[in-house]
Amino acid sequence: MSKATLRRIAAQARELRAGVFEQPESSARIRPGARLVREWRGRTHTVTAINDGFEYDGKVYGSLTPIARTITGANWSGPRFFGLLRKRTPKAALPDGGPSTAICSQEEVGHGQP
């Protein structure tokens, strides 16, 4: 490990022992009410972020990964499937241009009405 990584681990261990360690918030956190819209094989799939996870097709899921698995039938990373992670391959290099996903607020989709 690099010296910087070792310093970071040591600092977090000190904070944890002192009882002041805080879990950093994810910069990619999706707020409740936001909708992820993803087209897959000619069908549009809409996922709604809720306080306890995500709602898709009338069911509540703790993360996006099982939703991506349900949609595709394969083991996908949910955030990657919904376009929330950057790809290492440039989008132009992908045959279909990559995933097409939109994140919308409730106001943009008519206050939650489909």
NORMOPE-V200803 format. One record per residue. N is the residue number from 0. RES is the residue in one letter. SS is DSSP state (h for helix, s for strand, l for the rest). PSI is psi in radians with two decimals (999 if undefined). D_LAST is the distance of its C-alpha to the last C-alpha in Angstrom with 2 decimals. Layout:
[[N & RES & SS & PSI & D_LAST] [N & RES & SS & PSI & D_LAST]]
This chain:
[[0 & M & l & 2.67 & 49.21] [1 & S & l & 2.82 & 49.67] [2 & K & h & -0.65 & 51.49] [3 & A & h & -0.71 & 48.40] [4 & T & h & -0.76 & 46.40] [5 & L & h & -0.69 & 49.30] [6 & R & h & -0.72 & 49.52] [7 & R & h & -0.76 & 45.82] [8 & I & h & -0.76 & 46.18] [9 & A & h & -0.73 & 49.33] [10 & A & h & -0.72 & 47.72] [11 & Q & h & -0.63 & 44.77] [12 & A & h & -0.74 & 47.30] [13 & R & h & -0.77 & 49.26] [14 & E & h & -0.70 & 46.18] [15 & L & h & -0.78 & 45.24] [16 & R & h & -0.59 & 48.80] [17 & A & h & -0.15 & 48.81] [18 & G & l & 0.36 & 45.55] [19 & V & l & 0.21 & 43.77] [20 & F & l & 2.26 & 41.59] [21 & E & l & 2.43 & 37.95] [22 & Q & l & 2.16 & 35.18] [23 & P & l & 2.48 & 33.98] [24 & E & l & 2.49 & 30.32] [25 & S & l & 2.34 & 28.42] [26 & S & l & -0.28 & 27.82] [27 & A & l & 0.36 & 24.64] [28 & R & l & 2.36 & 23.08] [29 & I & l & 2.25 & 19.36] [30 & R & l & 2.55 & 18.53] [31 & P & l & 2.41 & 16.39] [32 & G & l & -0.37 & 12.92] [33 & A & l & 2.62 & 13.08] [34 & R & s & 2.41 & 10.82] [35 & L & s & 2.20 & 12.72] [36 & V & s & 2.11 & 11.57] [37 & R & s & 2.26 & 14.42] [38 & E & s & 2.29 & 15.44] [39 & W & s & 2.06 & 18.04] [40 & R & l & 0.83 & 20.15] [41 & G & l & 0.03 & 17.97] [42 & R & s & 2.45 & 14.74] [43 & T & s & 2.23 & 11.87] [44 & H & s & 2.28 & 11.46] [45 & T & s & 2.22 & 9.23] [46 & V & s & 2.33 & 11.34] [47 & T & s & 2.24 & 11.07] [48 & A & s & 2.31 & 14.55] [49 & I & s & 3.02 & 15.95] [50 & N & l & -0.65 & 19.55] [51 & D & l & 0.23 & 20.89] [52 & G & s & -2.16 & 19.35] [53 & F & s & 2.54 & 16.05] [54 & E & s & 2.27 & 13.46] [55 & Y & s & 2.25 & 12.61] [56 & D & l & 0.71 & 12.05] [57 & G & l & 0.04 & 12.89] [58 & K & s & 2.64 & 15.97] [59 & V & s & 2.32 & 17.34] [60 & Y & s & 2.57 & 19.46] [61 & G & l & -0.36 & 22.10] [62 & S & l & 3.03 & 21.74] [63 & L & l & -0.40 & 20.01] [64 & T & h & -0.83 & 22.93] [65 & P & h & -0.47 & 22.34] [66 & I & h & -0.79 & 18.74] [67 & A & h & -0.68 & 20.30] [68 & R & h & -0.72 & 22.95] [69 & T & h & -0.74 & 20.60] [70 & I & h & -0.79 & 18.84] [71 & T & h & -0.42 & 22.18] [72 & G & l & 0.19 & 24.75] [73 & A & l & 2.91 & 26.91] [74 & N & l & 1.67 & 27.90] [75 & W & l & 2.63 & 25.93] [76 & S & l & 2.19 & 25.83] [77 & G & h & -0.89 & 22.25] [78 & P & h & -0.66 & 22.66] [79 & R & h & -0.76 & 24.32] [80 & F & h & -0.71 & 21.75] [81 & F & l & 0.17 & 18.96] [82 & G & l & 0.42 & 21.43] [83 & L & l & -0.19 & 22.42] [84 & L & l & 2.53 & 26.10] [85 & R & l & 2.48 & 28.41] [86 & K & l & 2.63 & 29.97] [87 & R & l & -0.42 & 33.73] [88 & T & l & 2.26 & 33.58] [89 & P & l & 2.46 & 32.85] [90 & K & h & -0.67 & 29.59] [91 & A & h & -0.39 & 31.69] [92 & A & h & -0.23 & 33.72] [93 & L & l & 2.46 & 30.88] [94 & P & l & -0.65 & 30.79] [95 & D & l & 0.19 & 27.11] [96 & G & l & 0.04 & 26.83] [97 & G & l & 3.13 & 25.16] [98 & P & l & 2.56 & 21.64] [99 & S & l & 1.83 & 18.85] [100 & T & s & 2.47 & 16.61] [101 & A & s & 2.46 & 14.75] [102 & I & s & 2.13 & 14.47] [103 & C & s & 2.58 & 12.30] [104 & S & l & 2.97 & 12.66] [105 & Q & l & -0.64 & 10.34] [106 & E & h & -0.65 & 11.94] [107 & E & h & -0.35 & 11.18] [108 & V & h & 0.40 & 7.38] [109 & G & l & 0.74 & 7.64] [110 & H & l & 0.73 & 8.87] [111 & G & l & 0.06 & 6.37] [112 & Q & l & 2.25 & 3.83] [113 & P & l & 999 & 0.00]]
